Amino acid sequence: METNNLPKRYLNIDEVAAYIGFSKRSIHRLIETRSIPFCKPGGLGGLRFDIKAIDKWMEKQSVPAMARAV
C-alpha cells in the first residue's frame, strides 16, 4: 500500500515475512532472539520492520560463494 505515491517504509510481520520469503514463525523466532531489526512504536505490540534496515540485514546474511577447484 502506498500513500501519496511514496513506497511503504514500515512493514508488519505478515508483510516482512512475505518480503523476505520467511514464514511468520521464523520471523517470530528471529524477533525472540533479537536477530532481526524491528521497532516497537509506543512500546506495546504492533511491531514494525523498517524496509531499509531489513535490506541491510539481508545483505549481511549473504554468504560468499566458494571458488571451485578445477
SEFIZA-3560 file (N, C-alpha, C; in Angstrom, 3 decimals):
REM SEFIZA-3560
<numar><xx>0.844</xx><yy>-1.177</yy><zz>0.000</zz><atom>N</atom></numar>
<numar><xx>0.000</xx><yy>0.000</yy><zz>0.000</zz><atom>CA</atom></numar>
<numar><xx>0.883</xx><yy>1.232</yy><zz>0.000</zz><atom>C</atom></numar>
<numar><xx>0.536</xx><yy>2.194</yy><zz>-0.831</zz><atom>N</atom></numar>
<numar><xx>1.314</xx><yy>3.409</yy><zz>-0.923</zz><atom>CA</atom></numar>
<numar><xx>0.463</xx><yy>4.596</yy><zz>-0.505</zz><atom>C</atom></numar>
<numar><xx>1.134</xx><yy>5.585</yy><zz>0.068</zz><atom>N</atom></numar>
<numar><xx>0.471</xx><yy>6.815</yy><zz>0.462</zz><atom>CA</atom></numar>
<numar><xx>1.171</xx><yy>7.951</yy><zz>-0.242</zz><atom>C</atom></numar>
<numar><xx>0.419</xx><yy>8.812</yy><zz>-0.882</zz><atom>N</atom></numar>
<numar><xx>0.999</xx><yy>9.954</yy><zz>-1.597</zz><atom>CA</atom></numar>
<numar><xx>2.057</xx><yy>9.504</yy><zz>-2.601</zz><atom>C</atom></numar>
<numar><xx>1.853</xx><yy>8.360</yy><zz>-3.242</zz><atom>N</atom></numar>
<numar><xx>2.775</xx><yy>7.814</yy><zz>-4.238</zz><atom>CA</atom></numar>
<numar><xx>4.162</xx><yy>7.495</yy><zz>-3.686</zz><atom>C</atom></numar>
<numar><xx>4.299</xx><yy>7.417</yy><zz>-2.382</zz><atom>N</atom></numar>
<numar><xx>5.560</xx><yy>7.026</yy><zz>-1.766</zz><atom>CA</atom></numar>
<numar><xx>5.482</xx><yy>5.544</yy><zz>-1.394</zz><atom>C</atom></numar>
<numar><xx>6.579</xx><yy>4.799</yy><zz>-1.609</zz><atom>N</atom></numar>
<numar><xx>6.548</xx><yy>3.384</yy><zz>-1.216</zz><atom>CA</atom></numar>
<numar><xx>6.447</xx><yy>3.246</yy><zz>0.301</zz><atom>C</atom></numar>
<numar><xx>5.846</xx><yy>2.163</yy><zz>0.740</zz><atom>N</atom></numar>
<numar><xx>5.692</xx><yy>1.898</yy><zz>2.168</zz><atom>CA</atom></numar>
<numar><xx>7.054</xx><yy>1.594</yy><zz>2.769</zz><atom>C</atom></numar>
<numar><xx>7.407</xx><yy>2.250</yy><zz>3.882</zz><atom>N</atom></numar>
<numar><xx>8.716</xx><yy>2.046</yy><zz>4.501</zz><atom>CA</atom></numar>
<numar><xx>8.671</xx><yy>1.054</yy><zz>5.651</zz><atom>C</atom></numar>
<numar><xx>7.582</xx><yy>1.010</yy><zz>6.407</zz><atom>N</atom></numar>
<numar><xx>7.492</xx><yy>0.138</yy><zz>7.574</zz><atom>CA</atom></numar>
<numar><xx>6.500</xx><yy>-0.977</yy><zz>7.317</zz><atom>C</atom></numar>
<numar><xx>6.946</xx><yy>-2.209</yy><zz>7.567</zz><atom>N</atom></numar>
<numar><xx>6.134</xx><yy>-3.391</yy><zz>7.302</zz><atom>CA</atom></numar>
<numar><xx>5.715</xx><yy>-4.056</yy><zz>8.602</zz><atom>C</atom></numar>
<numar><xx>4.567</xx><yy>-4.739</yy><zz>8.584</zz><atom>N</atom></numar>
<numar><xx>4.168</xx><yy>-5.542</yy><zz>9.739</zz><atom>CA</atom></numar>
<numar><xx>4.750</xx><yy>-6.953</yy><zz>9.562</zz><atom>C</atom></numar>
<numar><xx>4.461</xx><yy>-7.837</yy><zz>10.496</zz><atom>N</atom></numar>
<numar><xx>5.050</xx><yy>-9.179</yy><zz>10.452</zz><atom>CA</atom></numar>
<numar><xx>4.655</xx><yy>-9.935</yy><zz>9.182</zz><atom>C</atom></numar>
<numar><xx>3.395</xx><yy>-9.883</yy><zz>8.808</zz><atom>N</atom></numar>
<numar><xx>2.954</xx><yy>-10.573</yy><zz>7.590</zz><atom>CA</atom></numar>
<numar><xx>3.699</xx><yy>-10.050</yy><zz>6.367</zz><atom>C</atom></numar>
<numar><xx>3.829</xx><yy>-8.730</yy><zz>6.294</zz><atom>N</atom></numar>
<numar><xx>4.473</xx><yy>-8.117</yy><zz>5.134</zz><atom>CA</atom></numar>
<numar><xx>5.966</xx><yy>-8.416</yy><zz>5.076</zz><atom>C</atom></numar>
<numar><xx>6.654</xx><yy>-8.358</yy><zz>6.224</zz><atom>N</atom></numar>
<numar><xx>8.097</xx><yy>-8.624</yy><zz>6.201</zz><atom>CA</atom></numar>
<numar><xx>8.356</xx><yy>-10.100</yy><zz>5.891</zz><atom>C</atom></numar>
<numar><xx>7.504</xx><yy>-10.983</yy><zz>6.384</zz><atom>N</atom></numar>
<numar><xx>7.653</xx><yy>-12.414</yy><zz>6.079</zz><atom>CA</atom></numar>
<numar><xx>7.534</xx><yy>-12.640</yy><zz>4.572</zz><atom>C</atom></numar>
<numar><xx>6.542</xx><yy>-12.034</yy><zz>3.963</zz><atom>N</atom></numar>
<numar><xx>6.356</xx><yy>-12.169</yy><zz>2.517</zz><atom>CA</atom></numar>
<numar><xx>7.502</xx><yy>-11.506</yy><zz>1.754</zz><atom>C</atom></numar>
<numar><xx>7.964</xx><yy>-10.363</yy><zz>2.235</zz><atom>N</atom></numar>
<numar><xx>9.022</xx><yy>-9.604</yy><zz>1.569</zz><atom>CA</atom></numar>
<numar><xx>10.322</xx><yy>-10.409</yy><zz>1.477</zz><atom>C</atom></numar>
<numar><xx>10.694</xx><yy>-11.100</yy><zz>2.561</zz><atom>N</atom></numar>
<numar><xx>11.959</xx><yy>-11.837</yy><zz>2.538</zz><atom>CA</atom></numar>
<numar><xx>11.770</xx><yy>-13.341</yy><zz>2.330</zz><atom>C</atom></numar>
<numar><xx>10.521</xx><yy>-13.778</yy><zz>2.206</zz><atom>N</atom></numar>
<numar><xx>10.260</xx><yy>-15.178</yy><zz>1.907</zz><atom>CA</atom></numar>
<numar><xx>10.434</xx><yy>-16.122</yy><zz>3.084</zz><atom>C</atom></numar>
<numar><xx>10.204</xx><yy>-15.627</yy><zz>4.295</zz><atom>N</atom></numar>
<numar><xx>10.283</xx><yy>-16.443</yy><zz>5.506</zz><atom>CA</atom></numar>
<numar><xx>8.873</xx><yy>-16.706</yy><zz>6.009</zz><atom>C</atom></numar>
<numar><xx>8.717</xx><yy>-17.746</yy><zz>6.809</zz><atom>N</atom></numar>
<numar><xx>7.419</xx><yy>-17.979</yy><zz>7.446</zz><atom>CA</atom></numar>
<numar><xx>7.258</xx><yy>-16.991</yy><zz>8.605</zz><atom>C</atom></numar>
<numar><xx>6.016</xx><yy>-16.768</yy><zz>9.002</zz><atom>N</atom></numar>
<numar><xx>5.772</xx><yy>-15.904</yy><zz>10.164</zz><atom>CA</atom></numar>
<numar><xx>6.425</xx><yy>-16.499</yy><zz>11.403</zz><atom>C</atom></numar>
<numar><xx>6.410</xx><yy>-17.819</yy><zz>11.516</zz><atom>N</atom></numar>
<numar><xx>7.034</xx><yy>-18.480</yy><zz>12.664</zz><atom>CA</atom></numar>
<numar><xx>8.531</xx><yy>-18.171</yy><zz>12.724</zz><atom>C</atom></numar>
<numar><xx>9.186</xx><yy>-18.199</yy><zz>11.562</zz><atom>N</atom></numar>
<numar><xx>10.615</xx><yy>-17.872</yy><zz>11.513</zz><atom>CA</atom></numar>
<numar><xx>10.858</xx><yy>-16.426</yy><zz>11.927</zz><atom>C</atom></numar>
<numar><xx>9.988</xx><yy>-15.529</yy><zz>11.496</zz><atom>N</atom></numar>
<numar><xx>10.125</xx><yy>-14.116</yy><zz>11.875</zz><atom>CA</atom></numar>
<numar><xx>9.980</xx><yy>-13.982</yy><zz>13.392</zz><atom>C</atom></numar>
<numar><xx>9.012</xx><yy>-14.676</yy><zz>13.971</zz><atom>N</atom></numar>
<numar><xx>8.830</xx><yy>-14.627</yy><zz>15.434</zz><atom>CA</atom></numar>
<numar><xx>10.073</xx><yy>-15.135</yy><zz>16.165</zz><atom>C</atom></numar>
<numar><xx>10.688</xx><yy>-16.199</yy><zz>15.652</zz><atom>N</atom></numar>
<numar><xx>11.920</xx><yy>-16.709</yy><zz>16.270</zz><atom>CA</atom></numar>
<numar><xx>13.042</xx><yy>-15.686</yy><zz>16.187</zz><atom>C</atom></numar>
<numar><xx>13.155</xx><yy>-15.035</yy><zz>15.047</zz><atom>N</atom></numar>
<numar><xx>14.189</xx><yy>-14.011</yy><zz>14.873</zz><atom>CA</atom></numar>
<numar><xx>13.956</xx><yy>-12.823</yy><zz>15.809</zz><atom>C</atom></numar>
<numar><xx>12.692</xx><yy>-12.493</yy><zz>16.038</zz><atom>N</atom></numar>
<numar><xx>12.362</xx><yy>-11.408</yy><zz>16.974</zz><atom>CA</atom></numar>
<numar><xx>12.746</xx><yy>-11.820</yy><zz>18.392</zz><atom>C</atom></numar>
<numar><xx>12.372</xx><yy>-13.024</yy><zz>18.788</zz><atom>N</atom></numar>
<numar><xx>12.666</xx><yy>-13.515</yy><zz>20.145</zz><atom>CA</atom></numar>
<numar><xx>14.158</xx><yy>-13.504</yy><zz>20.449</zz><atom>C</atom></numar>
<numar><xx>14.979</xx><yy>-13.817</yy><zz>19.449</zz><atom>N</atom></numar>
<numar><xx>16.429</xx><yy>-13.854</yy><zz>19.651</zz><atom>CA</atom></numar>
<numar><xx>17.084</xx><yy>-12.516</yy><zz>19.293</zz><atom>C</atom></numar>
<numar><xx>16.238</xx><yy>-11.558</yy><zz>18.950</zz><atom>N</atom></numar>
<numar><xx>16.717</xx><yy>-10.219</yy><zz>18.545</zz><atom>CA</atom></numar>
<numar><xx>17.742</xx><yy>-10.315</yy><zz>17.423</zz><atom>C</atom></numar>
<numar><xx>17.451</xx><yy>-11.199</yy><zz>16.472</zz><atom>N</atom></numar>
<numar><xx>18.342</xx><yy>-11.417</yy><zz>15.339</zz><atom>CA</atom></numar>
<numar><xx>17.950</xx><yy>-10.618</yy><zz>14.109</zz><atom>C</atom></numar>
<numar><xx>16.793</xx><yy>-9.987</yy><zz>14.144</zz><atom>N</atom></numar>
<numar><xx>16.304</xx><yy>-9.197</yy><zz>13.017</zz><atom>CA</atom></numar>
<numar><xx>15.940</xx><yy>-7.808</yy><zz>13.554</zz><atom>C</atom></numar>
<numar><xx>16.254</xx><yy>-6.754</yy><zz>12.808</zz><atom>N</atom></numar>
<numar><xx>15.916</xx><yy>-5.409</yy><zz>13.297</zz><atom>CA</atom></numar>
<numar><xx>14.404</xx><yy>-5.156</yy><zz>13.242</zz><atom>C</atom></numar>
<numar><xx>13.870</xx><yy>-4.602</yy><zz>14.331</zz><atom>N</atom></numar>
<numar><xx>12.438</xx><yy>-4.273</yy><zz>14.378</zz><atom>CA</atom></numar>
<numar><xx>12.216</xx><yy>-3.085</yy><zz>15.306</zz><atom>C</atom></numar>
<numar><xx>11.033</xx><yy>-2.493</yy><zz>15.215</zz><atom>N</atom></numar>
<numar><xx>10.641</xx><yy>-1.351</yy><zz>16.043</zz><atom>CA</atom></numar>
<numar><xx>9.382</xx><yy>-1.713</yy><zz>16.813</zz><atom>C</atom></numar>
<numar><xx>9.244</xx><yy>-1.132</yy><zz>17.996</zz><atom>N</atom></numar>
<numar><xx>8.022</xx><yy>-1.296</yy><zz>18.786</zz><atom>CA</atom></numar>
<numar><xx>7.473</xx><yy>0.100</yy><zz>19.067</zz><atom>C</atom></numar>
<numar><xx>6.765</xx><yy>0.691</yy><zz>18.097</zz><atom>N</atom></numar>
<numar><xx>6.222</xx><yy>2.033</yy><zz>18.325</zz><atom>CA</atom></numar>
<numar><xx>5.281</xx><yy>2.040</yy><zz>19.522</zz><atom>C</atom></numar>
<numar><xx>5.494</xx><yy>2.956</yy><zz>20.424</zz><atom>N</atom></numar>
<numar><xx>4.648</xx><yy>3.046</yy><zz>21.603</zz><atom>CA</atom></numar>
<numar><xx>4.966</xx><yy>1.997</yy><zz>22.649</zz><atom>C</atom></numar>
<numar><xx>5.881</xx><yy>1.086</yy><zz>22.351</zz><atom>N</atom></numar>
<numar><xx>6.307</xx><yy>0.087</yy><zz>23.317</zz><atom>CA</atom></numar>
<numar><xx>5.406</xx><yy>-1.128</yy><zz>23.466</zz><atom>C</atom></numar>
<numar><xx>4.223</xx><yy>-1.115</yy><zz>22.871</zz><atom>N</atom></numar>
<numar><xx>3.298</xx><yy>-2.242</yy><zz>23.013</zz><atom>CA</atom></numar>
<numar><xx>2.909</xx><yy>-2.801</yy><zz>21.658</zz><atom>C</atom></numar>
<numar><xx>3.079</xx><yy>-4.092</yy><zz>21.493</zz><atom>N</atom></numar>
<numar><xx>2.607</xx><yy>-4.775</yy><zz>20.289</zz><atom>CA</atom></numar>
<numar><xx>2.865</xx><yy>-4.006</yy><zz>19.010</zz><atom>C</atom></numar>
<numar><xx>2.210</xx><yy>-4.403</yy><zz>17.958</zz><atom>N</atom></numar>
<numar><xx>2.305</xx><yy>-3.677</yy><zz>16.705</zz><atom>CA</atom></numar>
<numar><xx>3.731</xx><yy>-3.494</yy><zz>16.215</zz><atom>C</atom></numar>
<numar><xx>4.501</xx><yy>-4.566</yy><zz>16.190</zz><atom>N</atom></numar>
<numar><xx>5.880</xx><yy>-4.471</yy><zz>15.722</zz><atom>CA</atom></numar>
<numar><xx>5.916</xx><yy>-4.006</yy><zz>14.275</zz><atom>C</atom></numar>
<numar><xx>6.945</xx><yy>-3.244</yy><zz>13.953</zz><atom>N</atom></numar>
<numar><xx>7.146</xx><yy>-2.775</yy><zz>12.588</zz><atom>CA</atom></numar>
<numar><xx>8.589</xx><yy>-3.030</yy><zz>12.189</zz><atom>C</atom></numar>
<numar><xx>8.802</xx><yy>-3.212</yy><zz>10.896</zz><atom>N</atom></numar>
<numar><xx>10.113</xx><yy>-3.508</yy><zz>10.348</zz><atom>CA</atom></numar>
<numar><xx>10.433</xx><yy>-2.463</yy><zz>9.290</zz><atom>C</atom></numar>
<numar><xx>11.524</xx><yy>-1.745</yy><zz>9.492</zz><atom>N</atom></numar>
<numar><xx>11.973</xx><yy>-0.733</yy><zz>8.542</zz><atom>CA</atom></numar>
<numar><xx>12.554</xx><yy>-1.468</yy><zz>7.329</zz><atom>C</atom></numar>
<numar><xx>11.964</xx><yy>-1.260</yy><zz>6.172</zz><atom>N</atom></numar>
<numar><xx>12.368</xx><yy>-1.997</yy><zz>4.982</zz><atom>CA</atom></numar>
<numar><xx>13.841</xx><yy>-1.747</yy><zz>4.649</zz><atom>C</atom></numar>
<numar><xx>14.341</xx><yy>-0.540</yy><zz>4.922</zz><atom>N</atom></numar>
<numar><xx>15.755</xx><yy>-0.243</yy><zz>4.658</zz><atom>CA</atom></numar>
<numar><xx>16.656</xx><yy>-1.061</yy><zz>5.590</zz><atom>C</atom></numar>
<numar><xx>16.273</xx><yy>-1.176</yy><zz>6.855</zz><atom>N</atom></numar>
<numar><xx>17.049</xx><yy>-1.968</yy><zz>7.819</zz><atom>CA</atom></numar>
<numar><xx>16.988</xx><yy>-3.452</yy><zz>7.457</zz><atom>C</atom></numar>
<numar><xx>15.843</xx><yy>-3.904</yy><zz>6.972</zz><atom>N</atom></numar>
<numar><xx>15.702</xx><yy>-5.308</yy><zz>6.568</zz><atom>CA</atom></numar>
<numar><xx>16.597</xx><yy>-5.600</yy><zz>5.365</zz><atom>C</atom></numar>
<numar><xx>16.634</xx><yy>-4.684</yy><zz>4.394</zz><atom>N</atom></numar>
<numar><xx>17.507</xx><yy>-4.874</yy><zz>3.233</zz><atom>CA</atom></numar>
<numar><xx>18.972</xx><yy>-4.963</yy><zz>3.663</zz><atom>C</atom></numar>
<numar><xx>19.402</xx><yy>-4.092</yy><zz>4.570</zz><atom>N</atom></numar>
<numar><xx>20.786</xx><yy>-4.125</yy><zz>5.066</zz><atom>CA</atom></numar>
<numar><xx>21.050</xx><yy>-5.423</yy><zz>5.819</zz><atom>C</atom></numar>
<numar><xx>20.088</xx><yy>-5.840</yy><zz>6.640</zz><atom>N</atom></numar>
<numar><xx>20.223</xx><yy>-7.085</yy><zz>7.396</zz><atom>CA</atom></numar>
<numar><xx>20.373</xx><yy>-8.268</yy><zz>6.453</zz><atom>C</atom></numar>
<numar><xx>19.547</xx><yy>-8.311</yy><zz>5.400</zz><atom>N</atom></numar>
<numar><xx>19.627</xx><yy>-9.406</yy><zz>4.431</zz><atom>CA</atom></numar>
<numar><xx>20.989</xx><yy>-9.418</yy><zz>3.744</zz><atom>C</atom></numar>
<numar><xx>21.521</xx><yy>-8.250</yy><zz>3.427</zz><atom>N</atom></numar>
<numar><xx>22.841</xx><yy>-8.179</yy><zz>2.789</zz><atom>CA</atom></numar>
<numar><xx>23.909</xx><yy>-8.766</yy><zz>3.717</zz><atom>C</atom></numar>
<numar><xx>23.785</xx><yy>-8.511</yy><zz>5.021</zz><atom>N</atom></numar>
<numar><xx>24.753</xx><yy>-9.038</yy><zz>5.985</zz><atom>CA</atom></numar>
<numar><xx>24.647</xx><yy>-10.554</yy><zz>6.124</zz><atom>C</atom></numar>
<numar><xx>23.501</xx><yy>-11.115</yy><zz>5.787</zz><atom>N</atom></numar>
<numar><xx>23.297</xx><yy>-12.558</yy><zz>5.888</zz><atom>CA</atom></numar>
<numar><xx>23.894</xx><yy>-13.304</yy><zz>4.683</zz><atom>C</atom></numar>
<numar><xx>24.310</xx><yy>-12.554</yy><zz>3.685</zz><atom>N</atom></numar>
<numar><xx>24.836</xx><yy>-13.141</yy><zz>2.455</zz><atom>CA</atom></numar>
<numar><xx>26.118</xx><yy>-13.922</yy><zz>2.733</zz><atom>C</atom></numar>
<numar><xx>26.210</xx><yy>-15.101</yy><zz>2.140</zz><atom>N</atom></numar>
<numar><xx>27.391</xx><yy>-15.949</yy><zz>2.267</zz><atom>CA</atom></numar>
<numar><xx>28.079</xx><yy>-15.981</yy><zz>0.907</zz><atom>C</atom></numar>
<numar><xx>29.358</xx><yy>-15.596</yy><zz>0.868</zz><atom>N</atom></numar>
<numar><xx>30.038</xx><yy>-15.581</yy><zz>-0.428</zz><atom>CA</atom></numar>
<numar><xx>30.226</xx><yy>-16.993</yy><zz>-0.990</zz><atom>C</atom></numar>
<numar><xx>30.216</xx><yy>-17.074</yy><zz>-2.298</zz><atom>N</atom></numar>
<numar><xx>30.429</xx><yy>-18.358</yy><zz>-2.959</zz><atom>CA</atom></numar>
<numar><xx>31.879</xx><yy>-18.777</yy><zz>-2.803</zz><atom>C</atom></numar>
<numar><xx>32.093</xx><yy>-20.064</yy><zz>-2.719</zz><atom>N</atom></numar>
<numar><xx>33.456</xx><yy>-20.589</yy><zz>-2.622</zz><atom>CA</atom></numar>
<numar><xx>33.977</xx><yy>-20.873</yy><zz>-4.040</zz><atom>C</atom></numar>
<numar><xx>35.270</xx><yy>-20.673</yy><zz>-4.219</zz><atom>N</atom></numar>
<numar><xx>35.883</xx><yy>-20.984</yy><zz>-5.518</zz><atom>CA</atom></numar>
<numar><xx>35.912</xx><yy>-22.501</yy><zz>-5.691</zz><atom>C</atom></numar>
<numar><xx>35.581</xx><yy>-22.940</yy><zz>-6.869</zz><atom>N</atom></numar>
<numar><xx>35.573</xx><yy>-24.375</yy><zz>-7.142</zz><atom>CA</atom></numar>
<numar><xx>36.941</xx><yy>-24.798</yy><zz>-7.668</zz><atom>C</atom></numar>
<numar><xx>37.423</xx><yy>-25.915</yy><zz>-7.179</zz><atom>N</atom></numar>
<numar><xx>38.683</xx><yy>-26.466</yy><zz>-7.664</zz><atom>CA</atom></numar>
<numar><xx>38.447</xx><yy>-27.109</yy><zz>-9.035</zz><atom>C</atom></numar>
<numar><xx>39.317</xx><yy>-26.830</yy><zz>-9.952</zz><atom>N</atom></numar>
<numar><xx>39.145</xx><yy>-27.365</yy><zz>-11.307</zz><atom>CA</atom></numar>
<numar><xx>40.023</xx><yy>-28.550</yy><zz>-11.532</zz><atom>C</atom></numar>
//
